[in-house]
Amino acid sequence: MTTIMPQSELTRKAIAWISEMMESQTEKGLAALIEEAGVRFNMGPKDMEFLQRFYKENQS
């Protein structure tokens, strides 16, 4: 049975997953990890834009 999660929870999980992957897999770029997280966590276009902005603002 599938559990429905609030979108904010999916976003938190995606950020945690991307951060974990950035630490363990340096060969993949940030854009590729964000794209993979979008597929893995079934995120919509607005959520993907949020992830891109989140990492762009926090890299500075």
C-alpha distance matrix in Angstrom:
0.0 3.8 6.6 9.7 12.8 16.4 18.4 20.8 18.4 17.5 21.3 22.0 19.6 21.3 24.7 24.0 22.8 25.9 28.2 27.1 27.5 30.9 32.1 31.0 31.5 34.7 35.0 32.4 33.6 32.1 31.5 29.6 27.4 26.7 25.9 23.5 21.8 21.5 19.7 17.5 16.5 16.5 19.6 22.0 25.8 26.7 24.5 26.0 29.4 28.8 27.9 31.1 33.2 31.8 32.9 36.1 37.2 36.3 38.1 41.4
3.8 0.0 3.8 6.4 9.4 13.0 14.7 17.3 15.0 13.9 17.7 18.6 16.4 17.9 21.4 21.1 19.9 22.8 25.3 24.5 24.9 28.1 29.5 28.8 29.1 32.1 32.4 29.6 30.6 28.8 28.2 26.5 24.3 23.3 22.6 20.5 18.5 18.0 16.5 14.5 13.0 13.0 15.9 18.3 22.1 23.0 20.7 22.3 25.7 25.0 24.3 27.5 29.5 28.2 29.3 32.5 33.6 32.8 34.7 38.0
6.6 3.8 0.0 3.8 6.3 9.9 12.2 14.4 12.0 11.7 15.5 16.1 14.4 16.4 19.5 19.2 18.7 21.7 23.8 23.3 24.2 27.2 28.5 28.2 28.9 31.8 32.5 29.6 30.3 28.2 27.8 26.5 24.0 22.7 22.6 20.7 18.1 17.7 17.0 14.8 12.5 13.0 15.2 17.7 21.5 21.7 19.2 21.3 24.4 23.2 22.7 26.2 27.8 26.2 27.7 30.9 31.6 30.8 32.9 36.1
9.7 6.4 3.8 0.0 3.8 6.8 9.1 11.7 10.2 9.9 13.4 14.6 13.6 15.3 18.3 18.7 18.6 21.1 23.3 23.4 24.3 26.9 28.6 28.6 29.1 31.7 32.4 29.3 29.5 27.0 26.4 25.6 23.2 21.4 21.3 20.0 17.2 16.2 16.0 14.5 11.5 11.4 12.9 15.0 18.7 18.6 16.4 18.9 21.8 20.5 20.5 24.0 25.3 24.0 25.8 28.8 29.4 28.9 31.3 34.2
12.8 9.4 6.3 3.8 0.0 3.8 6.3 8.2 6.4 6.8 10.2 11.1 10.6 12.6 15.2 15.6 16.0 18.5 20.4 20.8 22.0 24.4 25.9 26.4 27.1 29.5 30.5 27.4 27.4 24.7 24.4 23.9 21.2 19.3 19.8 18.7 15.5 14.8 15.4 13.7 10.3 10.9 11.6 13.9 17.4 16.8 14.2 16.8 19.5 17.8 17.7 21.3 22.4 20.7 22.7 25.8 26.1 25.5 28.0 30.9
16.4 13.0 9.9 6.8 3.8 0.0 3.8 5.5 5.4 6.7 9.0 10.2 11.0 12.7 14.7 15.8 16.8 18.7 20.4 21.5 22.8 24.7 26.4 27.4 28.0 30.0 31.2 27.9 27.4 24.4 24.0 24.1 21.5 19.0 19.9 19.4 16.0 15.0 16.4 15.3 11.5 11.8 11.3 12.9 16.0 14.7 12.3 15.5 17.6 15.6 16.1 19.8 20.3 18.8 21.2 24.0 24.0 23.7 26.5 29.1
18.4 14.7 12.2 9.1 6.3 3.8 0.0 3.8 5.4 5.1 6.3 8.7 9.9 10.5 12.4 14.3 15.1 16.4 18.4 19.9 20.9 22.4 24.6 25.7 25.9 27.6 28.6 25.2 24.4 21.2 20.6 21.0 18.6 15.8 16.6 16.7 13.4 11.9 13.9 13.4 9.6 9.6 8.1 9.6 12.4 11.0 8.5 11.8 13.8 11.9 12.7 16.2 16.8 15.6 18.1 20.7 20.9 21.0 23.6 26.2
20.8 17.3 14.4 11.7 8.2 5.5 3.8 0.0 3.8 5.4 5.0 6.3 8.7 9.8 10.6 12.4 14.1 15.3 16.6 18.4 19.9 21.1 22.9 24.5 25.1 26.6 28.1 24.9 23.9 20.5 20.4 21.2 18.5 15.8 17.4 17.6 14.0 13.3 15.8 14.9 11.3 12.3 10.4 12.0 14.1 12.0 9.2 12.3 13.8 11.1 11.7 15.3 15.4 13.6 16.2 19.0 18.6 18.4 21.3 23.8
18.4 15.0 12.0 10.2 6.4 5.4 5.4 3.8 0.0 3.8 5.4 5.1 6.2 8.5 9.9 10.6 12.2 14.2 15.4 16.5 18.3 19.9 21.4 22.6 23.6 25.5 27.1 24.2 23.7 20.6 20.9 21.1 18.0 16.0 17.6 17.0 13.2 13.3 15.3 13.5 10.0 11.9 11.1 13.7 16.2 14.8 11.5 14.1 16.2 13.6 13.2 17.0 17.6 15.3 17.3 20.5 20.4 19.6 22.2 25.0
17.5 13.9 11.7 9.9 6.8 6.7 5.1 5.4 3.8 0.0 3.8 5.4 5.1 6.0 8.6 9.8 10.3 12.1 14.1 15.1 16.2 18.1 20.0 20.9 21.3 23.3 24.5 21.3 21.0 18.1 18.0 17.9 15.0 12.9 14.2 13.4 9.8 9.7 11.5 9.9 6.3 8.3 7.8 10.8 13.5 12.8 9.3 11.3 14.1 12.2 11.3 15.0 16.3 14.5 16.1 19.3 19.8 19.2 21.4 24.4
21.3 17.7 15.5 13.4 10.2 9.0 6.3 5.0 5.4 3.8 0.0 3.8 5.4 5.0 6.2 8.6 9.7 10.4 12.2 14.1 15.2 16.3 18.5 20.0 20.3 21.7 23.1 19.9 18.9 15.7 15.7 16.3 13.5 11.0 12.9 13.0 9.3 9.3 12.1 11.2 8.1 9.9 8.0 10.4 12.2 10.9 7.2 9.1 11.3 8.8 7.9 11.7 12.7 10.7 12.5 15.6 16.1 15.5 17.9 20.8
22.0 18.6 16.1 14.6 11.1 10.2 8.7 6.3 5.1 5.4 3.8 0.0 3.8 5.4 5.2 6.2 8.6 10.0 10.7 12.3 14.3 15.4 16.9 18.6 19.6 21.2 23.1 20.3 19.6 16.4 17.3 17.8 14.5 12.7 15.2 14.8 11.0 12.1 14.7 13.0 10.2 12.9 11.6 14.2 15.9 14.5 10.8 12.3 14.2 11.4 9.9 13.6 14.2 11.4 12.9 16.3 16.3 15.0 17.5 20.4
19.6 16.4 14.4 13.6 10.6 11.0 9.9 8.7 6.2 5.1 5.4 3.8 0.0 3.8 5.5 5.1 6.0 8.6 9.9 10.5 12.2 14.1 15.5 16.5 17.5 19.6 21.3 18.6 18.6 15.9 16.8 16.6 13.1 12.0 14.1 12.8 9.1 10.9 12.7 10.2 8.0 11.4 11.1 14.4 16.5 15.9 12.2 13.0 15.7 13.5 11.4 14.9 16.3 13.7 14.4 18.1 18.7 17.1 19.0 22.3
21.3 17.9 16.4 15.3 12.6 12.7 10.5 9.8 8.5 6.0 5.0 5.4 3.8 0.0 3.8 5.4 5.0 6.0 8.5 9.8 10.4 12.1 14.3 15.3 15.5 17.3 18.6 15.6 15.3 12.5 13.1 12.9 9.6 8.2 10.4 9.5 5.7 7.7 10.0 8.3 6.6 9.8 9.0 12.3 13.8 13.7 9.9 9.9 12.7 11.1 8.4 11.6 13.7 11.6 11.8 15.3 16.6 15.3 16.8 20.3
24.7 21.4 19.5 18.3 15.2 14.7 12.4 10.6 9.9 8.6 6.2 5.2 5.5 3.8 0.0 3.8 5.4 5.2 6.1 8.5 9.9 10.5 12.5 14.4 14.9 16.2 18.1 15.4 14.5 11.4 12.8 13.4 10.0 8.7 11.9 11.6 8.3 10.4 13.2 11.8 10.4 13.3 11.9 14.6 15.4 14.6 11.0 10.8 12.7 10.4 7.5 10.5 11.9 9.0 9.0 12.8 13.6 11.9 13.5 16.9
24.0 21.1 19.2 18.7 15.6 15.8 14.3 12.4 10.6 9.8 8.6 6.2 5.1 5.4 3.8 0.0 3.8 5.6 5.2 6.2 8.6 9.9 10.9 12.5 13.9 15.8 18.1 15.9 15.8 13.2 15.2 15.2 11.5 11.3 14.3 13.1 10.0 12.8 14.9 12.6 11.6 15.1 14.4 17.5 18.8 18.2 14.5 14.4 16.5 14.2 11.3 14.0 15.5 12.3 11.9 15.7 16.4 14.0 15.4 18.8
22.8 19.9 18.7 18.6 16.0 16.8 15.1 14.1 12.2 10.3 9.7 8.6 6.0 5.0 5.4 3.8 0.0 3.8 5.5 5.1 6.1 8.6 10.0 10.6 11.5 13.8 15.6 13.3 13.8 11.8 13.6 12.7 8.9 9.6 12.0 10.1 7.5 10.9 12.3 9.8 9.8 13.4 13.4 16.8 18.1 18.3 14.7 13.9 16.6 15.1 11.8 14.2 16.5 14.0 13.0 16.7 18.1 16.0 16.7 20.4
25.9 22.8 21.7 21.1 18.5 18.7 16.4 15.3 14.2 12.1 10.4 10.0 8.6 6.0 5.2 5.6 3.8 0.0 3.8 5.4 5.1 6.1 8.7 9.9 9.9 11.4 13.1 10.5 10.4 8.1 10.2 9.8 6.1 6.9 9.9 8.9 7.0 10.3 12.3 10.8 11.2 14.2 13.5 16.4 16.9 17.1 13.8 12.3 14.5 13.4 9.7 11.3 13.8 11.6 9.9 13.4 15.2 13.3 13.5 17.3
28.2 25.3 23.8 23.3 20.4 20.4 18.4 16.6 15.4 14.1 12.2 10.7 9.9 8.5 6.1 5.2 5.5 3.8 0.0 3.8 5.5 5.1 6.4 8.8 10.0 11.1 13.7 12.0 11.7 9.6 12.5 12.7 9.2 10.1 13.5 12.6 10.7 13.9 16.1 14.4 14.4 17.7 16.8 19.6 19.9 19.7 16.3 15.1 16.7 15.1 11.5 13.0 14.7 11.9 9.9 13.4 14.6 11.9 12.1 15.8
27.1 24.5 23.3 23.4 20.8 21.5 19.9 18.4 16.5 15.1 14.1 12.3 10.5 9.8 8.5 6.2 5.1 5.4 3.8 0.0 3.8 5.5 5.3 6.4 8.4 10.6 13.3 12.1 13.0 11.7 14.6 13.9 10.3 12.1 14.9 13.1 11.5 15.2 16.5 14.2 14.8 18.3 18.2 21.4 22.2 22.3 18.8 17.6 19.7 18.2 14.7 16.3 18.3 15.6 13.6 17.1 18.4 15.6 15.5 19.2
27.5 24.9 24.2 24.3 22.0 22.8 20.9 19.9 18.3 16.2 15.2 14.3 12.2 10.4 9.9 8.6 6.1 5.1 5.5 3.8 0.0 3.8 5.3 5.1 5.4 7.9 9.9 8.5 9.9 9.4 12.1 10.8 7.6 10.3 12.6 10.6 10.1 13.8 14.8 12.9 14.4 17.6 17.6 20.6 21.2 21.9 18.6 16.8 19.0 18.3 14.5 15.5 18.1 16.1 13.7 16.8 18.8 16.5 15.8 19.5
30.9 28.1 27.2 26.9 24.4 24.7 22.4 21.1 19.9 18.1 16.3 15.4 14.1 12.1 10.5 9.9 8.6 6.1 5.1 5.5 3.8 0.0 3.8 5.6 5.5 5.9 8.8 7.8 8.1 7.6 11.0 10.7 8.0 10.5 13.3 12.4 12.0 15.4 17.0 15.7 16.8 19.8 19.2 21.8 21.7 22.1 19.1 17.0 18.6 17.8 14.0 14.3 16.6 14.6 11.6 14.3 16.4 13.9 12.6 16.3
32.1 29.5 28.5 28.6 25.9 26.4 24.6 22.9 21.4 20.0 18.5 16.9 15.5 14.3 12.5 10.9 10.0 8.7 6.4 5.3 5.3 3.8 0.0 3.8 6.0 6.8 10.4 10.5 11.5 11.2 14.8 14.3 11.6 14.1 16.9 15.6 15.0 18.6 20.0 18.2 19.3 22.5 22.2 25.0 25.2 25.4 22.2 20.4 22.0 20.8 17.1 17.7 19.6 17.2 14.3 17.1 18.6 15.6 14.4 17.8
31.0 28.8 28.2 28.6 26.4 27.4 25.7 24.5 22.6 20.9 20.0 18.6 16.5 15.3 14.4 12.5 10.6 9.9 8.8 6.4 5.1 5.6 3.8 0.0 3.8 6.4 9.2 9.9 12.0 12.6 15.7 14.3 11.9 15.0 17.1 15.1 15.1 18.8 19.5 17.5 19.2 22.5 22.7 25.7 26.2 26.8 23.7 21.7 23.7 22.9 19.1 19.8 22.2 20.0 17.2 19.9 21.8 19.1 17.7 21.2
31.5 29.1 28.9 29.1 27.1 28.0 25.9 25.1 23.6 21.3 20.3 19.6 17.5 15.5 14.9 13.9 11.5 9.9 10.0 8.4 5.4 5.5 6.0 3.8 0.0 3.8 5.6 6.3 8.9 10.4 13.2 11.4 9.7 13.3 14.9 13.1 14.0 17.4 17.9 16.6 18.7 21.6 21.8 24.5 24.6 25.7 22.8 20.4 22.4 22.2 18.4 18.5 21.3 19.7 16.6 19.0 21.5 19.2 17.5 21.0
34.7 32.1 31.8 31.7 29.5 30.0 27.6 26.6 25.5 23.3 21.7 21.2 19.6 17.3 16.2 15.8 13.8 11.4 11.1 10.6 7.9 5.9 6.8 6.4 3.8 0.0 3.8 5.6 7.3 9.3 12.4 11.3 10.4 13.8 15.6 14.6 15.7 18.8 19.8 18.9 21.0 23.6 23.3 25.6 25.2 26.1 23.6 20.8 22.3 22.3 18.5 17.9 20.5 19.2 15.8 17.5 20.1 18.0 15.6 18.8
35.0 32.4 32.5 32.4 30.5 31.2 28.6 28.1 27.1 24.5 23.1 23.1 21.3 18.6 18.1 18.1 15.6 13.1 13.7 13.3 9.9 8.8 10.4 9.2 5.6 3.8 0.0 3.8 6.5 9.7 11.8 10.1 10.3 13.9 14.8 13.9 15.8 18.6 19.1 18.7 21.2 23.4 23.3 25.4 24.8 26.3 24.1 21.0 22.5 23.1 19.5 18.6 21.5 20.9 17.5 18.8 21.9 20.3 17.8 20.9
32.4 29.6 29.6 29.3 27.4 27.9 25.2 24.9 24.2 21.3 19.9 20.3 18.6 15.6 15.4 15.9 13.3 10.5 12.0 12.1 8.5 7.8 10.5 9.9 6.3 5.6 3.8 0.0 3.8 6.7 8.3 6.3 6.7 10.2 10.9 10.3 12.4 14.9 15.6 15.5 17.9 19.9 19.6 21.6 21.0 22.6 20.4 17.2 18.9 19.7 16.2 15.3 18.5 18.0 14.9 16.4 19.7 18.4 16.3 19.7
33.6 30.6 30.3 29.5 27.4 27.4 24.4 23.9 23.7 21.0 18.9 19.6 18.6 15.3 14.5 15.8 13.8 10.4 11.7 13.0 9.9 8.1 11.5 12.0 8.9 7.3 6.5 3.8 0.0 3.8 5.5 5.4 6.4 8.8 10.1 10.7 12.4 14.4 15.8 16.3 18.2 19.8 18.9 20.4 19.3 20.5 18.6 15.3 16.4 17.3 13.9 12.4 15.4 15.4 12.1 13.1 16.5 15.6 13.4 16.5
32.1 28.8 28.2 27.0 24.7 24.4 21.2 20.5 20.6 18.1 15.7 16.4 15.9 12.5 11.4 13.2 11.8 8.1 9.6 11.7 9.4 7.6 11.2 12.6 10.4 9.3 9.7 6.7 3.8 0.0 3.8 5.4 5.1 6.1 8.6 9.8 10.4 12.3 14.4 15.0 16.1 17.8 16.3 17.8 16.6 17.4 15.4 12.3 13.2 13.7 10.3 8.9 11.9 11.6 8.5 9.9 13.2 12.5 10.8 14.2
31.5 28.2 27.8 26.4 24.4 24.0 20.6 20.4 20.9 18.0 15.7 17.3 16.8 13.1 12.8 15.2 13.6 10.2 12.5 14.6 12.1 11.0 14.8 15.7 13.2 12.4 11.8 8.3 5.5 3.8 0.0 3.8 5.5 5.1 6.2 8.6 9.9 10.6 12.7 14.2 15.3 16.2 14.6 15.5 14.0 15.3 13.8 10.3 11.2 12.7 9.8 7.9 11.4 12.2 9.8 10.5 14.2 14.4 13.1 16.1
29.6 26.5 26.5 25.6 23.9 24.1 21.0 21.2 21.1 17.9 16.3 17.8 16.6 12.9 13.4 15.2 12.7 9.8 12.7 13.9 10.8 10.7 14.3 14.3 11.4 11.3 10.1 6.3 5.4 5.4 3.8 0.0 3.8 5.5 5.1 6.1 8.5 9.9 10.9 12.1 14.1 15.2 14.4 15.9 15.0 16.9 15.2 11.7 13.6 15.1 12.0 11.0 14.7 15.0 12.7 14.1 17.6 17.3 16.1 19.3
27.4 24.3 24.0 23.2 21.2 21.5 18.6 18.5 18.0 15.0 13.5 14.5 13.1 9.6 10.0 11.5 8.9 6.1 9.2 10.3 7.6 8.0 11.6 11.9 9.7 10.4 10.3 6.7 6.4 5.1 5.5 3.8 0.0 3.8 5.4 5.0 6.0 8.5 10.0 10.1 11.8 13.7 13.1 15.2 15.0 16.4 13.9 11.0 13.3 13.9 10.3 10.4 13.9 13.4 11.2 13.5 16.5 15.7 14.9 18.5
26.7 23.3 22.7 21.4 19.3 19.0 15.8 15.8 16.0 12.9 11.0 12.7 12.0 8.2 8.7 11.3 9.6 6.9 10.1 12.1 10.3 10.5 14.1 15.0 13.3 13.8 13.9 10.2 8.8 6.1 5.1 5.5 3.8 0.0 3.8 5.5 5.0 6.2 8.9 9.7 10.4 11.7 10.2 12.0 11.5 12.6 10.2 7.2 9.6 10.3 7.0 7.3 10.9 10.7 9.4 11.6 14.5 14.3 14.2 17.6
25.9 22.6 22.6 21.3 19.8 19.9 16.6 17.4 17.6 14.2 12.9 15.2 14.1 10.4 11.9 14.3 12.0 9.9 13.5 14.9 12.6 13.3 16.9 17.1 14.9 15.6 14.8 10.9 10.1 8.6 6.2 5.1 5.4 3.8 0.0 3.8 5.4 5.1 6.6 8.7 10.1 10.5 9.5 10.9 10.4 12.7 10.9 7.7 10.4 12.1 9.6 9.6 13.4 13.9 12.8 14.5 17.6 17.8 17.6 20.8
23.5 20.5 20.7 20.0 18.7 19.4 16.7 17.6 17.0 13.4 13.0 14.8 12.8 9.5 11.6 13.1 10.1 8.9 12.6 13.1 10.6 12.4 15.6 15.1 13.1 14.6 13.9 10.3 10.7 9.8 8.6 6.1 5.0 5.5 3.8 0.0 3.8 5.3 5.2 6.0 8.5 9.7 10.1 12.4 13.0 15.2 12.8 10.3 13.5 14.6 11.7 12.5 16.1 15.9 14.7 17.0 19.9 19.5 19.3 22.8
21.8 18.5 18.1 17.2 15.5 16.0 13.4 14.0 13.2 9.8 9.3 11.0 9.1 5.7 8.3 10.0 7.5 7.0 10.7 11.5 10.1 12.0 15.0 15.1 14.0 15.7 15.8 12.4 12.4 10.4 9.9 8.5 6.0 5.0 5.4 3.8 0.0 3.8 5.4 4.9 5.8 7.9 7.9 10.9 12.0 13.4 10.4 8.7 12.1 12.3 9.4 11.3 14.5 13.7 13.1 15.9 18.3 17.6 18.1 21.7
21.5 18.0 17.7 16.2 14.8 15.0 11.9 13.3 13.3 9.7 9.3 12.1 10.9 7.7 10.4 12.8 10.9 10.3 13.9 15.2 13.8 15.4 18.6 18.8 17.4 18.8 18.6 14.9 14.4 12.3 10.6 9.9 8.5 6.2 5.1 5.3 3.8 0.0 3.8 5.6 5.5 5.6 4.8 7.3 8.5 10.5 8.0 6.4 10.1 11.0 9.1 10.9 14.0 14.0 14.1 16.4 18.7 18.8 19.6 22.8
19.7 16.5 17.0 16.0 15.4 16.4 13.9 15.8 15.3 11.5 12.1 14.7 12.7 10.0 13.2 14.9 12.3 12.3 16.1 16.5 14.8 17.0 20.0 19.5 17.9 19.8 19.1 15.6 15.8 14.4 12.7 10.9 10.0 8.9 6.6 5.2 5.4 3.8 0.0 3.8 5.6 5.1 6.6 9.0 10.8 13.4 11.3 9.9 13.6 14.7 12.9 14.4 17.7 17.7 17.5 19.9 22.4 22.3 22.8 26.2
17.5 14.5 14.8 14.5 13.7 15.3 13.4 14.9 13.5 9.9 11.2 13.0 10.2 8.3 11.8 12.6 9.8 10.8 14.4 14.2 12.9 15.7 18.2 17.5 16.6 18.9 18.7 15.5 16.3 15.0 14.2 12.1 10.1 9.7 8.7 6.0 4.9 5.6 3.8 0.0 3.8 5.7 8.0 11.3 13.6 15.5 12.7 11.8 15.6 15.9 13.6 15.8 18.9 18.1 17.9 20.7 22.9 22.3 23.0 26.5
16.5 13.0 12.5 11.5 10.3 11.5 9.6 11.3 10.0 6.3 8.1 10.2 8.0 6.6 10.4 11.6 9.8 11.2 14.4 14.8 14.4 16.8 19.3 19.2 18.7 21.0 21.2 17.9 18.2 16.1 15.3 14.1 11.8 10.4 10.1 8.5 5.8 5.5 5.6 3.8 0.0 3.8 5.6 9.3 12.1 13.3 10.2 10.4 14.1 13.8 12.1 14.9 17.5 16.5 17.1 20.0 21.7 21.2 22.5 25.9
16.5 13.0 13.0 11.4 10.9 11.8 9.6 12.3 11.9 8.3 9.9 12.9 11.4 9.8 13.3 15.1 13.4 14.2 17.7 18.3 17.6 19.8 22.5 22.5 21.6 23.6 23.4 19.9 19.8 17.8 16.2 15.2 13.7 11.7 10.5 9.7 7.9 5.6 5.1 5.7 3.8 0.0 3.8 6.7 10.0 11.8 9.6 10.0 13.6 14.0 13.1 15.6 18.1 17.8 18.7 21.2 23.0 23.1 24.4 27.6
19.6 15.9 15.2 12.9 11.6 11.3 8.1 10.4 11.1 7.8 8.0 11.6 11.1 9.0 11.9 14.4 13.4 13.5 16.8 18.2 17.6 19.2 22.2 22.7 21.8 23.3 23.3 19.6 18.9 16.3 14.6 14.4 13.1 10.2 9.5 10.1 7.9 4.8 6.6 8.0 5.6 3.8 0.0 3.8 6.8 8.1 5.8 6.6 10.0 10.4 10.0 12.5 14.7 14.7 16.0 18.3 19.9 20.4 21.9 24.8
22.0 18.3 17.7 15.0 13.9 12.9 9.6 12.0 13.7 10.8 10.4 14.2 14.4 12.3 14.6 17.5 16.8 16.4 19.6 21.4 20.6 21.8 25.0 25.7 24.5 25.6 25.4 21.6 20.4 17.8 15.5 15.9 15.2 12.0 10.9 12.4 10.9 7.3 9.0 11.3 9.3 6.7 3.8 0.0 3.8 5.6 5.3 6.3 8.8 10.0 10.8 12.6 14.5 15.3 17.0 18.5 20.1 21.3 22.8 25.4
25.8 22.1 21.5 18.7 17.4 16.0 12.4 14.1 16.2 13.5 12.2 15.9 16.5 13.8 15.4 18.8 18.1 16.9 19.9 22.2 21.2 21.7 25.2 26.2 24.6 25.2 24.8 21.0 19.3 16.6 14.0 15.0 15.0 11.5 10.4 13.0 12.0 8.5 10.8 13.6 12.1 10.0 6.8 3.8 0.0 3.8 5.4 5.0 6.2 8.6 9.9 10.6 12.4 14.1 15.6 16.4 18.3 20.0 21.2 23.5
26.7 23.0 21.7 18.6 16.8 14.7 11.0 12.0 14.8 12.8 10.9 14.5 15.9 13.7 14.6 18.2 18.3 17.1 19.7 22.3 21.9 22.1 25.4 26.8 25.7 26.1 26.3 22.6 20.5 17.4 15.3 16.9 16.4 12.6 12.7 15.2 13.4 10.5 13.4 15.5 13.3 11.8 8.1 5.6 3.8 0.0 3.8 5.4 5.0 6.2 8.7 9.9 10.5 12.1 14.4 15.2 16.3 18.2 20.0 21.9
24.5 20.7 19.2 16.4 14.2 12.3 8.5 9.2 11.5 9.3 7.2 10.8 12.2 9.9 11.0 14.5 14.7 13.8 16.3 18.8 18.6 19.1 22.2 23.7 22.8 23.6 24.1 20.4 18.6 15.4 13.8 15.2 13.9 10.2 10.9 12.8 10.4 8.0 11.3 12.7 10.2 9.6 5.8 5.3 5.4 3.8 0.0 3.8 5.4 5.0 6.3 8.7 9.9 10.3 12.5 14.2 15.3 16.4 18.3 20.7
26.0 22.3 21.3 18.9 16.8 15.5 11.8 12.3 14.1 11.3 9.1 12.3 13.0 9.9 10.8 14.4 13.9 12.3 15.1 17.6 16.8 17.0 20.4 21.7 20.4 20.8 21.0 17.2 15.3 12.3 10.3 11.7 11.0 7.2 7.7 10.3 8.7 6.4 9.9 11.8 10.4 10.0 6.6 6.3 5.0 5.4 3.8 0.0 3.8 5.3 5.1 6.3 8.7 9.8 10.9 12.3 14.3 15.4 16.7 19.2
29.4 25.7 24.4 21.8 19.5 17.6 13.8 13.8 16.2 14.1 11.3 14.2 15.7 12.7 12.7 16.5 16.6 14.5 16.7 19.7 19.0 18.6 22.0 23.7 22.4 22.3 22.5 18.9 16.4 13.2 11.2 13.6 13.3 9.6 10.4 13.5 12.1 10.1 13.6 15.6 14.1 13.6 10.0 8.8 6.2 5.0 5.4 3.8 0.0 3.8 5.4 5.1 6.2 8.5 10.1 10.5 12.1 14.1 15.5 17.4
28.8 25.0 23.2 20.5 17.8 15.6 11.9 11.1 13.6 12.2 8.8 11.4 13.5 11.1 10.4 14.2 15.1 13.4 15.1 18.2 18.3 17.8 20.8 22.9 22.2 22.3 23.1 19.7 17.3 13.7 12.7 15.1 13.9 10.3 12.1 14.6 12.3 11.0 14.7 15.9 13.8 14.0 10.4 10.0 8.6 6.2 5.0 5.3 3.8 0.0 3.8 5.4 5.1 5.9 8.6 9.8 10.4 12.0 14.1 16.1
27.9 24.3 22.7 20.5 17.7 16.1 12.7 11.7 13.2 11.3 7.9 9.9 11.4 8.4 7.5 11.3 11.8 9.7 11.5 14.7 14.5 14.0 17.1 19.1 18.4 18.5 19.5 16.2 13.9 10.3 9.8 12.0 10.3 7.0 9.6 11.7 9.4 9.1 12.9 13.6 12.1 13.1 10.0 10.8 9.9 8.7 6.3 5.1 5.4 3.8 0.0 3.8 5.5 5.0 6.2 8.5 9.9 10.5 12.1 14.8
31.1 27.5 26.2 24.0 21.3 19.8 16.2 15.3 17.0 15.0 11.7 13.6 14.9 11.6 10.5 14.0 14.2 11.3 13.0 16.3 15.5 14.3 17.7 19.8 18.5 17.9 18.6 15.3 12.4 8.9 7.9 11.0 10.4 7.3 9.6 12.5 11.3 10.9 14.4 15.8 14.9 15.6 12.5 12.6 10.6 9.9 8.7 6.3 5.1 5.4 3.8 0.0 3.8 5.5 5.5 6.0 8.6 10.0 10.7 13.1
33.2 29.5 27.8 25.3 22.4 20.3 16.8 15.4 17.6 16.3 12.7 14.2 16.3 13.7 11.9 15.5 16.5 13.8 14.7 18.3 18.1 16.6 19.6 22.2 21.3 20.5 21.5 18.5 15.4 11.9 11.4 14.7 13.9 10.9 13.4 16.1 14.5 14.0 17.7 18.9 17.5 18.1 14.7 14.5 12.4 10.5 9.9 8.7 6.2 5.1 5.5 3.8 0.0 3.8 5.5 5.0 6.0 8.4 9.9 11.4
31.8 28.2 26.2 24.0 20.7 18.8 15.6 13.6 15.3 14.5 10.7 11.4 13.7 11.6 9.0 12.3 14.0 11.6 11.9 15.6 16.1 14.6 17.2 20.0 19.7 19.2 20.9 18.0 15.4 11.6 12.2 15.0 13.4 10.7 13.9 15.9 13.7 14.0 17.7 18.1 16.5 17.8 14.7 15.3 14.1 12.1 10.3 9.8 8.5 5.9 5.0 5.5 3.8 0.0 3.8 5.6 5.4 6.1 8.6 10.7
32.9 29.3 27.7 25.8 22.7 21.2 18.1 16.2 17.3 16.1 12.5 12.9 14.4 11.8 9.0 11.9 13.0 9.9 9.9 13.6 13.7 11.6 14.3 17.2 16.6 15.8 17.5 14.9 12.1 8.5 9.8 12.7 11.2 9.4 12.8 14.7 13.1 14.1 17.5 17.9 17.1 18.7 16.0 17.0 15.6 14.4 12.5 10.9 10.1 8.6 6.2 5.5 5.5 3.8 0.0 3.8 5.5 5.0 5.9 8.9
36.1 32.5 30.9 28.8 25.8 24.0 20.7 19.0 20.5 19.3 15.6 16.3 18.1 15.3 12.8 15.7 16.7 13.4 13.4 17.1 16.8 14.3 17.1 19.9 19.0 17.5 18.8 16.4 13.1 9.9 10.5 14.1 13.5 11.6 14.5 17.0 15.9 16.4 19.9 20.7 20.0 21.2 18.3 18.5 16.4 15.2 14.2 12.3 10.5 9.8 8.5 6.0 5.0 5.6 3.8 0.0 3.8 5.6 5.4 7.1
37.2 33.6 31.6 29.4 26.1 24.0 20.9 18.6 20.4 19.8 16.1 16.3 18.7 16.6 13.6 16.4 18.1 15.2 14.6 18.4 18.8 16.4 18.6 21.8 21.5 20.1 21.9 19.7 16.5 13.2 14.2 17.6 16.5 14.5 17.6 19.9 18.3 18.7 22.4 22.9 21.7 23.0 19.9 20.1 18.3 16.3 15.3 14.3 12.1 10.4 9.9 8.6 6.0 5.4 5.5 3.8 0.0 3.8 5.7 6.0
36.3 32.8 30.8 28.9 25.5 23.7 21.0 18.4 19.6 19.2 15.5 15.0 17.1 15.3 11.9 14.0 16.0 13.3 11.9 15.6 16.5 13.9 15.6 19.1 19.2 18.0 20.3 18.4 15.6 12.5 14.4 17.3 15.7 14.3 17.8 19.5 17.6 18.8 22.3 22.3 21.2 23.1 20.4 21.3 20.0 18.2 16.4 15.4 14.1 12.0 10.5 10.0 8.4 6.1 5.0 5.6 3.8 0.0 3.8 5.5
38.1 34.7 32.9 31.3 28.0 26.5 23.6 21.3 22.2 21.4 17.9 17.5 19.0 16.8 13.5 15.4 16.7 13.5 12.1 15.5 15.8 12.6 14.4 17.7 17.5 15.6 17.8 16.3 13.4 10.8 13.1 16.1 14.9 14.2 17.6 19.3 18.1 19.6 22.8 23.0 22.5 24.4 21.9 22.8 21.2 20.0 18.3 16.7 15.5 14.1 12.1 10.7 9.9 8.6 5.9 5.4 5.7 3.8 0.0 3.8
41.4 38.0 36.1 34.2 30.9 29.1 26.2 23.8 25.0 24.4 20.8 20.4 22.3 20.3 16.9 18.8 20.4 17.3 15.8 19.2 19.5 16.3 17.8 21.2 21.0 18.8 20.9 19.7 16.5 14.2 16.1 19.3 18.5 17.6 20.8 22.8 21.7 22.8 26.2 26.5 25.9 27.6 24.8 25.4 23.5 21.9 20.7 19.2 17.4 16.1 14.8 13.1 11.4 10.7 8.9 7.1 6.0 5.5 3.8 0.0
